[in-house]
Amino acid sequence: MKVVSSLKSLKKRDINNKVVKRRGKIYVINKKNPRMKARQG
């Protein structure tokens, strides 16, 4: 899990990336490639 200031660049890295908001934090998750994880906030 990476903590980054901008998730927009990470979202474009893979087709299956999704941006979700949980408990006030924004996450990038990927079901097909679980290594693609990031959080902001």
PDB file of N, H, CA, C and O in Angstrom:
ATOM      1  N   MET A   1       0.853  -1.195   0.000  1.00  0.00           N
ATOM      2  CA  MET A   1       0.000   0.000   0.000  1.00  0.00           C
ATOM      3  C   MET A   1       0.888   1.244   0.000  1.00  0.00           C
ATOM      4  O   MET A   1       1.746   1.421   0.865  1.00  0.00           O
ATOM      5  N   LYS A   2       0.657   2.086  -0.984  1.00  0.00           N
ATOM      6  H   LYS A   2      -0.040   1.942  -1.687  1.00  0.00           H
ATOM      7  CA  LYS A   2       1.400   3.351  -1.055  1.00  0.00           C
ATOM      8  C   LYS A   2       0.499   4.487  -0.584  1.00  0.00           C
ATOM      9  O   LYS A   2      -0.712   4.456  -0.800  1.00  0.00           O
ATOM     10  N   VAL A   3       1.086   5.475   0.051  1.00  0.00           N
ATOM     11  H   VAL A   3       2.070   5.500   0.227  1.00  0.00           H
ATOM     12  CA  VAL A   3       0.356   6.687   0.412  1.00  0.00           C
ATOM     13  C   VAL A   3       0.873   7.791  -0.493  1.00  0.00           C
ATOM     14  O   VAL A   3       2.044   8.167  -0.430  1.00  0.00           O
ATOM     15  N   VAL A   4      -0.017   8.309  -1.341  1.00  0.00           N
ATOM     16  H   VAL A   4      -0.968   8.003  -1.393  1.00  0.00           H
ATOM     17  CA  VAL A   4       0.396   9.287  -2.345  1.00  0.00           C
ATOM     18  C   VAL A   4      -0.459  10.542  -2.258  1.00  0.00           C
ATOM     19  O   VAL A   4      -1.560  10.527  -1.708  1.00  0.00           O
ATOM     20  N   SER A   5       0.068  11.624  -2.809  1.00  0.00           N
ATOM     21  H   SER A   5       0.962  11.636  -3.256  1.00  0.00           H
ATOM     22  CA  SER A   5      -0.667  12.885  -2.771  1.00  0.00           C
ATOM     23  C   SER A   5      -1.640  13.002  -3.932  1.00  0.00           C
ATOM     24  O   SER A   5      -2.618  13.745  -3.851  1.00  0.00           O
ATOM     25  N   SER A   6      -1.376  12.267  -5.024  1.00  0.00           N
ATOM     26  H   SER A   6      -0.581  11.663  -5.090  1.00  0.00           H
ATOM     27  CA  SER A   6      -2.277  12.320  -6.168  1.00  0.00           C
ATOM     28  C   SER A   6      -2.610  10.897  -6.615  1.00  0.00           C
ATOM     29  O   SER A   6      -1.717  10.116  -6.945  1.00  0.00           O
ATOM     30  N   LEU A   7      -3.907  10.567  -6.623  1.00  0.00           N
ATOM     31  H   LEU A   7      -4.632  11.201  -6.356  1.00  0.00           H
ATOM     32  CA  LEU A   7      -4.325   9.223  -7.025  1.00  0.00           C
ATOM     33  C   LEU A   7      -4.673   9.149  -8.500  1.00  0.00           C
ATOM     34  O   LEU A   7      -4.825   8.059  -9.052  1.00  0.00           O
ATOM     35  N   LYS A   8      -4.799  10.312  -9.144  1.00  0.00           N
ATOM     36  H   LYS A   8      -4.675  11.197  -8.695  1.00  0.00           H
ATOM     37  CA  LYS A   8      -5.212  10.326 -10.538  1.00  0.00           C
ATOM     38  C   LYS A   8      -4.196   9.615 -11.431  1.00  0.00           C
ATOM     39  O   LYS A   8      -4.579   8.895 -12.354  1.00  0.00           O
ATOM     40  N   SER A   9      -2.911   9.811 -11.165  1.00  0.00           N
ATOM     41  H   SER A   9      -2.599  10.396 -10.416  1.00  0.00           H
ATOM     42  CA  SER A   9      -1.879   9.168 -11.969  1.00  0.00           C
ATOM     43  C   SER A   9      -1.873   7.663 -11.751  1.00  0.00           C
ATOM     44  O   SER A   9      -1.611   6.900 -12.682  1.00  0.00           O
ATOM     45  N   LEU A  10      -2.164   7.225 -10.510  1.00  0.00           N
ATOM     46  H   LEU A  10      -2.376   7.844  -9.754  1.00  0.00           H
ATOM     47  CA  LEU A  10      -2.195   5.785 -10.238  1.00  0.00           C
ATOM     48  C   LEU A  10      -3.405   5.115 -10.866  1.00  0.00           C
ATOM     49  O   LEU A  10      -3.339   3.952 -11.264  1.00  0.00           O
ATOM     50  N   LYS A  11      -4.504   5.840 -10.955  1.00  0.00           N
ATOM     51  H   LYS A  11      -4.558   6.785 -10.631  1.00  0.00           H
ATOM     52  CA  LYS A  11      -5.722   5.267 -11.535  1.00  0.00           C
ATOM     53  C   LYS A  11      -5.516   4.931 -13.008  1.00  0.00           C
ATOM     54  O   LYS A  11      -6.070   3.955 -13.514  1.00  0.00           O
ATOM     55  N   LYS A  12      -4.717   5.746 -13.690  1.00  0.00           N
ATOM     56  H   LYS A  12      -4.268   6.539 -13.279  1.00  0.00           H
ATOM     57  CA  LYS A  12      -4.499   5.520 -15.120  1.00  0.00           C
ATOM     58  C   LYS A  12      -3.512   4.388 -15.391  1.00  0.00           C
ATOM     59  O   LYS A  12      -3.366   3.959 -16.535  1.00  0.00           O
ATOM     60  N   ARG A  13      -2.839   3.905 -14.361  1.00  0.00           N
ATOM     61  H   ARG A  13      -2.958   4.255 -13.432  1.00  0.00           H
ATOM     62  CA  ARG A  13      -1.795   2.910 -14.557  1.00  0.00           C
ATOM     63  C   ARG A  13      -2.347   1.544 -14.956  1.00  0.00           C
ATOM     64  O   ARG A  13      -1.660   0.763 -15.615  1.00  0.00           O
ATOM     65  N   ASP A  14      -3.594   1.252 -14.557  1.00  0.00           N
ATOM     66  H   ASP A  14      -4.152   1.886 -14.022  1.00  0.00           H
ATOM     67  CA  ASP A  14      -4.197  -0.047 -14.861  1.00  0.00           C
ATOM     68  C   ASP A  14      -5.679   0.149 -15.160  1.00  0.00           C
ATOM     69  O   ASP A  14      -6.328   1.025 -14.589  1.00  0.00           O
ATOM     70  N   ILE A  15      -6.205  -0.677 -16.063  1.00  0.00           N
ATOM     71  H   ILE A  15      -5.677  -1.388 -16.527  1.00  0.00           H
ATOM     72  CA  ILE A  15      -7.608  -0.544 -16.446  1.00  0.00           C
ATOM     73  C   ILE A  15      -8.538  -0.889 -15.284  1.00  0.00           C
ATOM     74  O   ILE A  15      -9.604  -0.289 -15.139  1.00  0.00           O
ATOM     75  N   ASN A  16      -8.132  -1.858 -14.454  1.00  0.00           N
ATOM     76  H   ASN A  16      -7.267  -2.345 -14.572  1.00  0.00           H
ATOM     77  CA  ASN A  16      -9.009  -2.377 -13.398  1.00  0.00           C
ATOM     78  C   ASN A  16      -8.970  -1.559 -12.115  1.00  0.00           C
ATOM     79  O   ASN A  16      -9.643  -1.907 -11.145  1.00  0.00           O
ATOM     80  N   ASN A  17      -8.190  -0.471 -12.090  1.00  0.00           N
ATOM     81  H   ASN A  17      -7.644  -0.187 -12.878  1.00  0.00           H
ATOM     82  CA  ASN A  17      -8.113   0.344 -10.878  1.00  0.00           C
ATOM     83  C   ASN A  17      -9.423   1.074 -10.631  1.00  0.00           C
ATOM     84  O   ASN A  17     -10.039   1.609 -11.553  1.00  0.00           O
ATOM     85  N   LYS A  18      -9.843   1.087  -9.354  1.00  0.00           N
ATOM     86  H   LYS A  18      -9.343   0.653  -8.605  1.00  0.00           H
ATOM     87  CA  LYS A  18     -11.044   1.819  -8.967  1.00  0.00           C
ATOM     88  C   LYS A  18     -10.716   2.734  -7.805  1.00  0.00           C
ATOM     89  O   LYS A  18      -9.957   2.370  -6.907  1.00  0.00           O
ATOM     90  N   VAL A  19     -11.301   3.936  -7.828  1.00  0.00           N
ATOM     91  H   VAL A  19     -11.918   4.232  -8.557  1.00  0.00           H
ATOM     92  CA  VAL A  19     -11.119   4.878  -6.728  1.00  0.00           C
ATOM     93  C   VAL A  19     -12.348   4.785  -5.828  1.00  0.00           C
ATOM     94  O   VAL A  19     -13.470   4.998  -6.286  1.00  0.00           O
ATOM     95  N   VAL A  20     -12.140   4.465  -4.546  1.00  0.00           N
ATOM     96  H   VAL A  20     -11.228   4.292  -4.174  1.00  0.00           H
ATOM     97  CA  VAL A  20     -13.245   4.353  -3.604  1.00  0.00           C
ATOM     98  C   VAL A  20     -12.946   5.194  -2.370  1.00  0.00           C
ATOM     99  O   VAL A  20     -11.791   5.424  -2.014  1.00  0.00           O
ATOM    100  N   LYS A  21     -14.026   5.647  -1.727  1.00  0.00           N
ATOM    101  H   LYS A  21     -14.965   5.460  -2.017  1.00  0.00           H
ATOM    102  CA  LYS A  21     -13.869   6.453  -0.515  1.00  0.00           C
ATOM    103  C   LYS A  21     -14.404   5.653   0.665  1.00  0.00           C
ATOM    104  O   LYS A  21     -15.564   5.242   0.676  1.00  0.00           O
ATOM    105  N   ARG A  22     -13.544   5.437   1.658  1.00  0.00           N
ATOM    106  H   ARG A  22     -12.601   5.771   1.649  1.00  0.00           H
ATOM    107  CA  ARG A  22     -13.935   4.683   2.849  1.00  0.00           C
ATOM    108  C   ARG A  22     -13.445   5.408   4.080  1.00  0.00           C
ATOM    109  O   ARG A  22     -12.260   5.717   4.202  1.00  0.00           O
ATOM    110  N   ARG A  23     -14.377   5.684   5.006  1.00  0.00           N
ATOM    111  H   ARG A  23     -15.340   5.433   4.906  1.00  0.00           H
ATOM    112  CA  ARG A  23     -14.050   6.325   6.284  1.00  0.00           C
ATOM    113  C   ARG A  23     -13.250   7.612   6.090  1.00  0.00           C
ATOM    114  O   ARG A  23     -12.315   7.884   6.843  1.00  0.00           O
ATOM    115  N   GLY A  24     -13.618   8.403   5.081  1.00  0.00           N
ATOM    116  H   GLY A  24     -14.378   8.182   4.469  1.00  0.00           H
ATOM    117  CA  GLY A  24     -12.960   9.688   4.870  1.00  0.00           C
ATOM    118  C   GLY A  24     -11.637   9.613   4.143  1.00  0.00           C
ATOM    119  O   GLY A  24     -11.037  10.650   3.861  1.00  0.00           O
ATOM    120  N   LYS A  25     -11.163   8.415   3.829  1.00  0.00           N
ATOM    121  H   LYS A  25     -11.651   7.573   4.058  1.00  0.00           H
ATOM    122  CA  LYS A  25      -9.910   8.263   3.083  1.00  0.00           C
ATOM    123  C   LYS A  25     -10.241   7.773   1.680  1.00  0.00           C
ATOM    124  O   LYS A  25     -11.210   7.042   1.477  1.00  0.00           O
ATOM    125  N   ILE A  26      -9.428   8.183   0.724  1.00  0.00           N
ATOM    126  H   ILE A  26      -8.641   8.777   0.889  1.00  0.00           H
ATOM    127  CA  ILE A  26      -9.645   7.781  -0.661  1.00  0.00           C
ATOM    128  C   ILE A  26      -8.624   6.694  -1.002  1.00  0.00           C
ATOM    129  O   ILE A  26      -7.429   6.840  -0.748  1.00  0.00           O
ATOM    130  N   TYR A  27      -9.122   5.604  -1.582  1.00  0.00           N
ATOM    131  H   TYR A  27     -10.093   5.485  -1.789  1.00  0.00           H
ATOM    132  CA  TYR A  27      -8.272   4.457  -1.895  1.00  0.00           C
ATOM    133  C   TYR A  27      -8.329   4.138  -3.376  1.00  0.00           C
ATOM    134  O   TYR A  27      -9.345   4.364  -4.033  1.00  0.00           O
ATOM    135  N   VAL A  28      -7.221   3.606  -3.899  1.00  0.00           N
ATOM    136  H   VAL A  28      -6.396   3.422  -3.365  1.00  0.00           H
ATOM    137  CA  VAL A  28      -7.223   2.987  -5.216  1.00  0.00           C
ATOM    138  C   VAL A  28      -7.101   1.496  -4.973  1.00  0.00           C
ATOM    139  O   VAL A  28      -6.140   1.045  -4.350  1.00  0.00           O
ATOM    140  N   ILE A  29      -8.081   0.714  -5.465  1.00  0.00           N
ATOM    141  H   ILE A  29      -8.862   1.080  -5.971  1.00  0.00           H
ATOM    142  CA  ILE A  29      -8.033  -0.732  -5.293  1.00  0.00           C
ATOM    143  C   ILE A  29      -8.119  -1.401  -6.654  1.00  0.00           C
ATOM    144  O   ILE A  29      -8.625  -0.827  -7.618  1.00  0.00           O
ATOM    145  N   ASN A  30      -7.615  -2.618  -6.712  1.00  0.00           N
ATOM    146  H   ASN A  30      -7.203  -3.084  -5.929  1.00  0.00           H
ATOM    147  CA  ASN A  30      -7.600  -3.372  -7.958  1.00  0.00           C
ATOM    148  C   ASN A  30      -7.800  -4.847  -7.623  1.00  0.00           C
ATOM    149  O   ASN A  30      -6.948  -5.465  -6.985  1.00  0.00           O
ATOM    150  N   LYS A  31      -8.929  -5.407  -8.056  1.00  0.00           N
ATOM    151  H   LYS A  31      -9.621  -4.904  -8.574  1.00  0.00           H
ATOM    152  CA  LYS A  31      -9.231  -6.810  -7.746  1.00  0.00           C
ATOM    153  C   LYS A  31      -8.330  -7.763  -8.535  1.00  0.00           C
ATOM    154  O   LYS A  31      -7.926  -8.807  -8.022  1.00  0.00           O
ATOM    155  N   LYS A  32      -8.015  -7.402  -9.783  1.00  0.00           N
ATOM    156  H   LYS A  32      -8.343  -6.555 -10.200  1.00  0.00           H
ATOM    157  CA  LYS A  32      -7.226  -8.294 -10.631  1.00  0.00           C
ATOM    158  C   LYS A  32      -5.758  -8.287 -10.227  1.00  0.00           C
ATOM    159  O   LYS A  32      -5.097  -9.324 -10.277  1.00  0.00           O
ATOM    160  N   ASN A  33      -5.242  -7.128  -9.827  1.00  0.00           N
ATOM    161  H   ASN A  33      -5.780  -6.286  -9.786  1.00  0.00           H
ATOM    162  CA  ASN A  33      -3.830  -7.012  -9.426  1.00  0.00           C
ATOM    163  C   ASN A  33      -3.770  -6.355  -8.045  1.00  0.00           C
ATOM    164  O   ASN A  33      -3.710  -5.129  -7.947  1.00  0.00           O
ATOM    165  N   PRO A  34      -3.786  -7.172  -6.960  1.00  0.00           N
ATOM    166  CA  PRO A  34      -3.879  -6.635  -5.609  1.00  0.00           C
ATOM    167  C   PRO A  34      -2.676  -5.781  -5.181  1.00  0.00           C
ATOM    168  O   PRO A  34      -2.735  -5.100  -4.157  1.00  0.00           O
ATOM    169  N   ARG A  35      -1.599  -5.815  -5.951  1.00  0.00           N
ATOM    170  H   ARG A  35      -1.551  -6.369  -6.782  1.00  0.00           H
ATOM    171  CA  ARG A  35      -0.441  -4.995  -5.604  1.00  0.00           C
ATOM    172  C   ARG A  35      -0.699  -3.512  -5.884  1.00  0.00           C
ATOM    173  O   ARG A  35      -0.024  -2.647  -5.326  1.00  0.00           O
ATOM    174  N   MET A  36      -1.670  -3.221  -6.745  1.00  0.00           N
ATOM    175  H   MET A  36      -2.218  -3.924  -7.199  1.00  0.00           H
ATOM    176  CA  MET A  36      -1.986  -1.840  -7.095  1.00  0.00           C
ATOM    177  C   MET A  36      -2.883  -1.215  -6.044  1.00  0.00           C
ATOM    178  O   MET A  36      -4.079  -1.029  -6.273  1.00  0.00           O
ATOM    179  N   LYS A  37      -2.315  -0.892  -4.902  1.00  0.00           N
ATOM    180  H   LYS A  37      -1.344  -1.043  -4.717  1.00  0.00           H
ATOM    181  CA  LYS A  37      -3.116  -0.325  -3.824  1.00  0.00           C
ATOM    182  C   LYS A  37      -2.495   0.988  -3.410  1.00  0.00           C
ATOM    183  O   LYS A  37      -1.273   1.111  -3.328  1.00  0.00           O
ATOM    184  N   ALA A  38      -3.349   1.979  -3.145  1.00  0.00           N
ATOM    185  H   ALA A  38      -4.342   1.879  -3.211  1.00  0.00           H
ATOM    186  CA  ALA A  38      -2.832   3.260  -2.673  1.00  0.00           C
ATOM    187  C   ALA A  38      -3.914   3.946  -1.863  1.00  0.00           C
ATOM    188  O   ALA A  38      -5.102   3.648  -1.991  1.00  0.00           O
ATOM    189  N   ARG A  39      -3.467   4.886  -1.015  1.00  0.00           N
ATOM    190  H   ARG A  39      -2.502   5.128  -0.911  1.00  0.00           H
ATOM    191  CA  ARG A  39      -4.437   5.629  -0.231  1.00  0.00           C
ATOM    192  C   ARG A  39      -4.010   7.076  -0.144  1.00  0.00           C
ATOM    193  O   ARG A  39      -2.826   7.401  -0.236  1.00  0.00           O
ATOM    194  N   GLN A  40      -5.010   7.957   0.039  1.00  0.00           N
ATOM    195  H   GLN A  40      -5.972   7.693   0.114  1.00  0.00           H
ATOM    196  CA  GLN A  40      -4.762   9.390   0.174  1.00  0.00           C
ATOM    197  C   GLN A  40      -5.630   9.908   1.296  1.00  0.00           C
ATOM    198  O   GLN A  40      -6.788   9.514   1.434  1.00  0.00           O
ATOM    199  N   GLY A  41      -5.057  10.803   2.108  1.00  0.00           N
ATOM    200  H   GLY A  41      -4.116  11.122   1.996  1.00  0.00           H
ATOM    201  CA  GLY A  41      -5.836  11.415   3.183  1.00  0.00           C
ATOM    202  C   GLY A  41      -5.665  10.727   4.512  1.00  0.00           C
ATOM    203  O   GLY A  41      -6.265  11.142   5.504  1.00  0.00           O
TER     204      GLY A  41
END
